[in-house]
Amino acid sequence: METMNTAQQQKNNVINNMSLNQENFNNRHKLLKQKGQPDIFSKAYQFIQVEIAKQSNCYPYYKTIDQNEGPVAIIDGKECVMLGSNNYLGLTIHPEVRKAAVEAIEKYGTSLTGSRLLNGTHILHEQLENKLAEFLGKEDALVFTTGYQANLGLISALVGKYDTLIMDKMNHASIYDGSKLAKGNCITFEHNDMMDLEIKLNGLPENTGKLIIIDGLFSMEGDICPLPEIVRLAKKYNARVAVDDAHAVGILGECGKGTSHHYGLEKEIDLVVGTFSKTLASVGGFVAGEKKVVELIKHFGRSVVFSASLPPASAAAALKALEIMQREPDRVERVNMNADYMRERLVNLGYDVGVSETPVIPIMIGNEITTLQMWKELLNEGVYVNCVLHPAVPRDESLLRTSYTSEHTRDHLDKALKVFERLKKKYRI
């Protein structure tokens, strides 16, 4: 009875706060309307969904993580199996990576306080660029401060007034945002639909420059792009190909070299984009490709020219992680084995995991309320996953995004499976 009263009180508080917010908004909006002055903050006053979720103790975002130790994390003082990070090879907790970052701070300080173009290029940037180019089989590479900026820099530098950017509809948001900086035409094709891609390419003028850009491994669906067919169509229609391998490096290909190596097409791909914030245990991003093309991006990519450069500690951590990844290729094998183990058992429990074929495994739920409730119950029982709702996915297609590392043990995975089994029965998914 007490629990019901508490729940009812929370509901009443939410309703009262909603009414108060709406009253404040209405009064201010009425006053400004009388003055003929629309209020740019009106959208903020009307945005009350977060407040409702927080007061219902079911807000799934900006969750404070006290400590992240790779396969497990401390959240609200309690240890949880971490199935929500992109730390695929567990290198953020590797003692050599941590030591490299500390030593870089002690030797070089915490920041370079300037852009790469002027006073922010460091010897560690150049070492990292050389190692990345060698690792990926490219002539040159350019390091950015974030992976997000890498796509913005690439697109803003290359897609000119008479060019066309062709994108998979499920590409990462950074590619979409980069397309807004493109001076030329931008079009999309249906996800991994090669017939639609050919229709779009066939409809373009022959005298337009064409760049096809796709995610190698799609971060929400967990599937891989059909790169052999994309390469075939690119050659047929005289287009260049850029692959965003943010999630594929460390997972696909020999030693985790990415999508093009997974297919044996590394010589056929013009540009590889990546990030250090996942497998490479740091923060930052890169573009790798032909030296002349990288040089153009270096001088005309807005996000590299007008941003402060990557701190030395971040570059040192990524360098050491890249070294370990090549030295310990069994990590790549282990993360994929863990993913196969979970995918098979989740399907056996009756869950829909979509088209996943990688360590990114979505669990399709559908209803938003059910998704939120399951996320909360998983957390309460010591399993952290990501809750994905509209507008990140279409309405009624909400999901729980899970991802796995090489450092998860069978005990970690079996603990999560027991909770998933119970929730499957409870919610009749």
C-alpha atoms as one frame of an Amber mdcrd trajectory, in Angstrom:
protein
   0.000   0.000   0.000   2.869   2.329   0.889   4.526   1.666  -2.490   1.287
   2.514  -4.291   0.960   5.757  -2.326   4.544   6.710  -3.150   3.985   6.005
  -6.844   0.778   8.052  -6.798   2.572  10.919  -5.050   5.312  10.868  -7.719
   2.652  10.942 -10.403   0.902  13.884  -8.696   4.213  15.754  -8.417   4.875
  15.247 -12.115   1.395  16.496 -13.005   1.758  19.531 -10.719   5.149  20.428
 -12.171   3.828  19.990 -15.708   0.952  22.337 -14.898   3.295  24.899 -13.336
   5.684  24.794 -16.286   2.830  25.105 -18.741   1.359  28.039 -16.794   4.728
  29.837 -16.758   5.150  29.219 -20.463   1.635  30.379 -21.286   2.036  33.606
 -19.298   5.377  34.486 -20.881   4.261  33.465 -24.354   1.123  35.607 -24.010
   3.164  38.626 -22.917   5.646  38.285 -25.781   2.882  37.704 -28.292   1.259
  40.960 -27.188   4.567  42.688 -27.851   4.953  40.928 -31.204   8.146  39.217
 -30.011   8.378  35.417 -30.402  10.507  33.746 -27.709  13.319  31.499 -28.924
  13.231  29.712 -25.553   9.609  28.601 -26.022  10.708  25.171 -27.220  12.689
  24.703 -23.998   9.719  25.585 -21.786   7.565  23.092 -23.671  10.160  20.306
 -23.416   9.006  18.463 -20.295   9.535  14.823 -21.263  12.883  14.632 -19.463
  11.386  15.962 -16.240   8.605  13.390 -16.429  11.094  10.539 -16.978  13.357
  11.697 -14.137  10.521  12.009 -11.655   9.320   8.569 -12.688  12.858   7.301
 -11.950  13.119   6.025 -15.522  15.449   8.451 -17.282  18.011   6.410 -19.255
  20.460   9.101 -20.410  23.438  10.954 -18.931  23.752   8.216 -16.347  26.697
   8.876 -14.033  29.276   6.095 -14.116  31.477   6.187 -11.025  34.157   3.954
 -12.500  34.477   1.952 -15.701  36.745  -1.065 -15.600  35.996  -2.442 -19.068
  33.741  -5.502 -18.689  32.279  -4.099 -15.467  31.443  -0.617 -14.166  30.518
   0.949 -10.849  27.161   2.751 -11.118  25.422   4.238  -8.077  27.993   2.442
  -5.938  27.102  -0.984  -7.365  29.076  -3.180  -9.755  27.350  -3.819 -13.091
  28.218  -5.939 -16.097  28.918  -3.277 -18.733  27.099  -4.123 -21.971  26.836
  -0.503 -23.079  30.338   0.661 -23.986  32.336   0.567 -27.228  35.502  -0.537
 -25.442  35.611  -3.561 -27.730  39.119  -4.788 -26.892  39.127  -3.618 -23.273
  42.202  -1.453 -23.802  41.047   1.494 -21.686  42.096  -0.487 -18.608  45.354
  -1.835 -20.036  48.214  -0.726 -17.753  50.484   0.133 -20.695  47.851   2.455
 -22.207  47.320   4.227 -18.896  51.053   4.559 -18.335  51.585   6.022 -21.827
  48.962   8.711 -21.182  50.439   9.632 -17.775  53.975   9.841 -19.155  52.799
  12.062 -22.019  51.220  14.516 -19.567  54.366  14.578 -17.446  56.568  15.216
 -20.485  54.382  17.405 -22.722  51.680  18.899 -20.485  47.894  18.662 -20.727
  47.127  20.667 -23.877  48.631  22.230 -26.992  46.221  25.234 -26.909  46.093
  25.728 -30.661  44.965  24.302 -33.997  46.932  21.802 -36.037  47.328  24.453
 -38.734  49.201  26.905 -36.521  50.808  25.882 -33.232  49.030  22.625 -32.358
  50.842  19.948 -34.387  52.920  17.709 -32.122  55.459  14.956 -32.710  52.990
  12.439 -31.220  50.386  13.431 -33.836  52.848  12.708 -36.611  53.944   9.409
 -35.078  50.318   8.351 -34.728  49.527   9.354 -38.308  52.459   7.336 -39.630
  51.482   4.269 -37.601  47.835   4.496 -38.677  48.734   4.809 -42.358  51.041
   1.805 -42.098  48.437  -0.241 -40.175  45.673   0.479 -42.709  47.847   0.178
 -45.803  47.438   3.824 -46.844  49.934   6.488 -47.910  49.081   9.013 -45.232
  46.731   9.828 -42.358  45.491  12.926 -40.563  44.563  13.029 -36.862  41.567
  15.055 -35.653  40.478  15.995 -32.132  37.349  13.784 -32.357  35.998  11.145
 -34.707  32.974  13.374 -35.293  35.284  16.077 -36.622  36.991  13.632 -38.966
  33.822  13.217 -41.040  33.103  16.957 -40.951  36.641  17.734 -42.139  36.657
  15.132 -44.885  33.314  16.190 -46.359  33.791  19.956 -46.041  37.134  19.721
 -47.843  36.189  17.351 -50.672  32.546  17.879 -51.654  32.564  21.053 -53.729
  29.898  22.943 -55.634  29.788  20.551 -58.589  30.170  17.337 -56.562  27.708
  14.856 -55.056  27.881  13.027 -51.738  26.025   9.689 -51.689  25.178   8.328
 -48.225  23.581   5.226 -46.726  20.441   6.303 -44.845  21.688   4.639 -41.667
  25.067   6.395 -41.624  26.298   7.998 -38.426  25.049  11.473 -37.492  28.528
  12.947 -38.054  28.249  12.114 -41.755  24.835  13.756 -41.964  26.140  16.816
 -40.142  29.182  16.872 -42.403  26.868  16.847 -45.414  25.493  20.207 -44.240
  28.977  21.650 -44.733  29.211  20.253 -48.259  28.856  22.831 -51.016  27.511
  20.280 -53.470  24.556  17.912 -53.752  23.847  15.279 -51.065  21.633  12.228
 -51.613  20.865   9.056 -49.663  20.130   5.452 -50.603  18.204   2.845 -48.635
  20.219   0.980 -46.020  22.566  -1.556 -47.640  20.293  -1.580 -50.713  22.598
  -1.890 -53.709  19.778  -1.661 -56.230  18.769   1.705 -54.802  22.408   2.844
 -54.741  22.771   2.042 -58.442  19.551   3.886 -59.266  20.879   6.966 -57.463
  24.306   6.751 -59.130  22.774   6.197 -62.565  20.669   9.339 -62.138  23.667
  11.614 -61.561  25.301  13.650 -64.347  28.504  12.124 -65.669  30.422  15.358
 -65.124  29.800  15.505 -61.348  32.414  14.331 -58.840  30.988  11.508 -56.720
  31.875  10.340 -53.217  30.087   7.342 -51.681  30.452   7.362 -47.899  29.225
   4.519 -45.727  29.640   3.105 -42.254  31.661  -0.087 -42.392  29.932  -1.497
 -39.333  26.626   0.157 -38.497  26.673   1.203 -34.860  23.003   0.616 -34.055
  22.145  -2.381 -36.241  25.423  -4.292 -35.871  25.524  -5.284 -39.550  28.300
  -4.739 -42.097  28.074  -2.813 -45.359  28.191  -4.888 -48.596  31.532  -3.373
 -49.567  32.331  -5.605 -52.587  29.150  -4.483 -54.339  29.712  -0.841 -53.361
  33.206  -0.987 -54.849  31.840  -2.538 -58.048  29.257   0.222 -58.448  31.796
   2.918 -57.596  34.032   1.726 -60.430  31.106   1.474 -62.833  29.978   5.060
 -62.144  33.403   6.638 -61.562  32.854   7.368 -57.862  35.255   7.416 -54.925
  34.576   5.443 -51.711  35.076   6.494 -48.083  34.394   4.018 -45.270  33.711
   5.165 -41.716  35.266   2.370 -39.678  34.681   3.897 -36.245  33.156   0.639
 -34.962  34.896  -1.767 -37.332  38.521  -1.097 -36.349  39.353  -3.682 -33.698
  36.486  -5.973 -34.712  36.755  -6.765 -38.423  39.690  -7.947 -40.482  43.140
  -9.239 -39.578  44.280  -7.653 -36.278  41.123  -5.542 -36.428  42.166  -3.551
 -39.495  38.564  -2.890 -40.456  35.948  -3.464 -43.123  38.110  -3.233 -46.237
  40.556  -5.810 -44.825  37.619  -8.005 -43.791  36.670  -8.203 -47.470  40.230
  -8.098 -48.830  39.498  -4.763 -50.528  41.966  -2.478 -48.758  43.493  -1.359
 -52.073  40.075  -0.546 -53.530  38.950   1.891 -50.805  39.978   5.514 -51.229
  39.540   6.807 -47.677  39.148   5.252 -44.236  37.686   7.305 -41.393  38.027
   6.231 -37.779  38.008   7.164 -34.139  40.160   6.547 -31.073  37.198   6.645
 -28.690  36.267   2.995 -29.080  38.814   0.251 -29.698  41.799   2.601 -29.427
  41.026   3.547 -25.820  41.312   7.316 -26.160  39.522  10.180 -27.866  40.130
  11.644 -31.320  39.717  10.622 -34.943  41.509  10.180 -38.249  41.251  10.040
 -42.019  43.642   7.802 -43.969  44.182   7.675 -47.719  46.228   8.962 -50.637
  48.793  11.553 -49.568  47.597  14.299 -51.935  43.997  13.873 -50.761  44.957
  13.932 -47.084  46.969  17.099 -47.764  43.878  18.794 -49.191  41.785  17.809
 -46.158  44.554  19.068 -43.891  44.272  22.560 -45.380  40.556  22.827 -46.191
  38.811  20.605 -43.623  37.051  23.145 -41.427  37.019  20.966 -38.315  40.795
  20.510 -38.321  41.715  24.059 -39.300  39.441  25.740 -36.731  39.729  23.379
 -33.714  42.321  22.957 -31.002  44.390  19.839 -31.576  44.340  16.496 -29.812
  46.118  16.619 -26.403  49.407  14.670 -26.178  48.034  12.219 -23.595  45.194
  11.200 -25.942  47.593  10.675 -28.835  49.961   8.642 -26.645  47.118   6.420
 -25.407  45.916   5.749 -28.962  49.476   4.964 -30.098  49.960   2.419 -27.346
  46.505   0.877 -27.924  47.307   0.493 -31.647  50.547  -1.252 -30.735  48.841
  -3.668 -28.313  46.048  -4.438 -30.776  48.606  -5.667 -33.303  50.663  -7.474
 -30.680  47.650  -9.297 -29.194  45.377 -10.295 -32.124  43.625 -12.814 -29.879
  41.648  -9.889 -28.415  39.884  -9.512 -31.776  39.061 -13.225 -31.775  37.740
 -13.099 -28.204  35.386 -10.158 -28.733  33.809 -11.867 -31.732  33.512 -15.177
 -29.850  31.738 -13.389 -26.999  29.373 -11.733 -29.467  28.584 -15.047 -31.171
  27.884 -16.629 -27.771  25.456 -13.868 -26.761  23.726 -13.591 -30.129  22.994
 -17.329 -30.278  21.629 -17.440 -26.741  19.546 -14.282 -27.046  17.931 -15.708
 -30.172  17.327 -19.004 -28.363  15.564 -17.060 -25.608  13.258 -15.663 -28.277
  14.673 -12.159 -28.691  14.821 -10.394 -32.050  18.415  -9.192 -32.605  17.821
  -7.875 -36.107  20.579  -8.320 -38.672  23.508  -8.142 -36.239  26.625 -10.068
 -37.184  29.149  -8.256 -34.959  29.726  -7.411 -31.258  26.999  -4.764 -31.584
  23.748  -6.607 -30.828  20.451  -4.692 -30.701  17.540  -6.263 -28.836  14.336
  -5.154 -30.526  11.592  -4.301 -28.023   9.217  -1.931 -29.853   7.151  -0.224
 -27.171   8.961   2.735 -25.556   7.536   2.214 -22.062   8.485  -1.463 -22.067
  11.977  -0.567 -23.303  12.424   1.929 -20.460  11.124  -0.521 -17.878  13.440
  -3.275 -19.074  16.423  -0.911 -19.118  15.707   0.069 -15.507  15.238  -3.524
 -14.319  18.450  -4.626 -16.027  20.319  -1.822 -14.261  18.751  -2.699 -10.914
  19.974  -6.274 -11.360  23.509  -5.234 -12.285  23.462  -5.180 -16.097  23.999
  -1.918 -17.977  22.716  -1.583 -21.561  21.833   1.396 -23.751  18.208   2.445
 -24.144  17.438   3.677 -27.678  14.169   5.544 -28.249  12.590   7.838 -30.830
  13.940   9.943 -32.584  17.113   7.813 -32.696  14.878   5.063 -34.086  11.354
   5.215 -35.595   8.426   5.203 -33.178   7.452   1.745 -31.930  10.906   0.430
 -32.882  12.662   1.126 -29.582  15.511  -1.182 -28.670  18.180  -2.039 -26.132
  21.628  -1.724 -27.666  24.178  -4.147 -26.258  27.863  -4.369 -27.114  30.622
  -6.688 -25.972  34.331  -6.698 -25.219  37.126  -9.208 -25.422  37.417  -8.997
 -21.630  33.919 -10.202 -20.761  34.038 -13.618 -19.095  31.382 -16.292 -19.481
  30.299 -15.493 -15.924  29.633 -11.870 -16.967  27.653 -12.962 -20.010  25.696
 -15.695 -18.233  24.686 -13.243 -15.484  23.233 -10.938 -18.140  21.485 -13.824
 -19.908  19.716 -14.861 -16.706  18.250 -11.364 -16.364  17.248 -11.273 -20.031
  15.552 -14.663 -19.639  13.477 -13.462 -16.685  12.482 -10.212 -18.405  11.515
 -12.051 -21.579   8.924 -14.016 -19.599   7.769 -11.036 -17.547   7.174  -8.672
 -20.497   6.236 -11.351 -23.052   8.413  -9.735 -25.703
